[in-house]
Amino acid sequence: MKQDELKKLLETAKSLRDDHPDEIPAEEVHGTVVYKAQVNWFNNITTTMAVLIRREVIQDTDMIDAYHSFCDYLRLTDLGGRPTNEEDIRRGNEFLSLVIKYAERKTME
């Protein structure tokens, strides 16, 4: 079960990082996640991780600390109350790359 969830995490993280453009659209976009600039893109990242941490699929303290640090950044910079910027997307991509490396390593164990 844990291995299946880690494989799903790997697929989800790769999709979130690679299947959505980094560009910030001129107008606000709502609904289905198309751009990384949408708040829902960030929500997908944090929700996926929160569920796996709660289920104890992710138990590595460094990974959990990285998750909390990413969430702190989003909260402290008031992501939901302002337009997304390039730094937000860069940090999201970096966090997803860290998640991908973690999931790849864990699926090999």
Backbone torsions as a table, in degrees:
resi	resn	phi	psi	omega
1	MET	NA	-48.9	-178.7
2	LYS	-60.8	-42.3	179.8
3	GLN	-63.2	-39.6	177.7
4	ASP	-62.7	-41.2	179.8
5	GLU	-69.1	-35.1	177.0
6	LEU	-67.7	-38.7	176.8
7	LYS	-64.5	-40.4	177.2
8	LYS	-64.9	-41.1	176.0
9	LEU	-59.0	-44.1	179.6
10	LEU	-59.7	-47.3	178.4
11	GLU	-61.6	-45.6	-177.9
12	THR	-64.6	-45.8	-179.2
13	ALA	-63.1	-42.4	178.0
14	LYS	-63.3	-42.6	179.6
15	SER	-63.3	-46.4	-179.8
16	LEU	-62.0	-37.4	-179.2
17	ARG	-77.9	-40.2	-168.2
18	ASP	-102.4	-21.3	-172.7
19	ASP	-98.8	4.1	-180.0
20	HIS	-126.3	136.4	-177.5
21	PRO	-71.7	148.1	177.5
22	ASP	-76.8	-17.2	-175.6
23	GLU	-62.5	149.7	177.8
24	ILE	-101.9	115.1	-176.7
25	PRO	-65.8	153.3	-178.6
26	ALA	-64.7	-34.5	-179.6
27	GLU	-115.7	151.6	179.5
28	GLU	-64.3	137.1	-179.3
29	VAL	-116.6	131.5	179.2
30	HIS	-114.9	164.0	174.6
31	GLY	91.9	-141.3	-176.8
32	THR	-53.7	136.9	-178.5
33	VAL	-69.5	117.3	175.8
34	VAL	-114.1	-43.9	-177.0
35	TYR	-111.8	150.8	174.3
36	LYS	-66.8	-21.3	-179.3
37	ALA	-69.2	-13.2	179.6
38	GLN	-77.0	137.6	179.7
39	VAL	-57.4	-32.7	180.0
40	ASN	-62.5	-27.5	176.7
41	TRP	-62.3	-46.6	178.7
42	PHE	-66.1	-39.7	177.5
43	ASN	-61.2	-39.4	177.8
44	ASN	-61.5	-41.6	179.4
45	ILE	-62.9	-53.0	-173.6
46	THR	-69.6	-37.3	179.9
47	THR	-67.3	-44.3	178.7
48	THR	-57.6	-46.4	-179.4
49	MET	-67.6	-42.6	-178.8
50	ALA	-59.3	-42.7	-179.9
51	VAL	-63.4	-43.9	-177.8
52	LEU	-71.3	-31.2	175.0
53	ILE	-69.1	-44.2	178.9
54	ARG	-62.0	-36.9	179.3
55	ARG	-79.5	-2.2	-178.8
56	GLU	64.4	25.2	171.7
57	VAL	-72.2	-37.9	174.6
58	ILE	-105.1	116.8	-179.2
59	GLN	-122.6	-8.3	-178.6
60	ASP	-65.4	120.4	-175.4
61	THR	-63.8	-34.0	178.5
62	ASP	-65.2	-40.0	179.3
63	MET	-68.8	-41.0	178.4
64	ILE	-65.6	-40.8	177.2
65	ASP	-62.9	-40.1	178.5
66	ALA	-64.2	-39.2	177.0
67	TYR	-61.8	-48.6	-179.8
68	HIS	-62.8	-38.9	178.3
69	SER	-63.2	-42.3	178.1
70	PHE	-64.1	-45.2	178.4
71	CYS	-62.8	-39.7	177.6
72	ASP	-61.0	-43.6	178.1
73	TYR	-58.1	-47.8	-178.8
74	LEU	-61.4	-41.6	-178.9
75	ARG	-71.4	-46.7	-176.0
76	LEU	-68.7	-25.6	178.5
77	THR	-96.0	4.8	176.2
78	ASP	55.0	50.0	-176.7
79	LEU	-53.2	-42.5	-177.7
80	GLY	-70.1	-15.8	-176.3
81	GLY	-105.4	9.3	-179.1
82	ARG	-150.0	165.7	176.5
83	PRO	-66.5	145.8	175.9
84	THR	-68.7	143.9	177.4
85	ASN	-123.1	176.9	-176.8
86	GLU	-61.9	-35.4	179.1
87	GLU	-63.4	-40.1	178.0
88	ASP	-59.7	-47.2	-178.6
89	ILE	-66.0	-41.0	178.1
90	ARG	-59.6	-45.7	179.5
91	ARG	-65.3	-38.9	176.3
92	GLY	-61.9	-45.0	178.2
93	ASN	-63.2	-42.0	178.6
94	GLU	-62.7	-43.4	179.2
95	PHE	-63.9	-43.2	178.7
96	LEU	-62.6	-38.3	176.9
97	SER	-62.0	-39.4	176.3
98	LEU	-64.0	-42.7	178.1
99	VAL	-62.5	-43.0	-179.9
100	ILE	-61.9	-45.9	178.2
101	LYS	-60.7	-43.0	178.5
102	TYR	-60.5	-50.3	-177.3
103	ALA	-65.3	-38.4	177.6
104	GLU	-62.0	-45.0	-179.5
105	ARG	-63.9	-44.2	-177.2
106	LYS	-69.8	-32.6	179.4
107	THR	-72.5	-16.2	178.6
108	MET	-86.8	-14.7	-177.2
109	GLU	-75.7	NA	NA
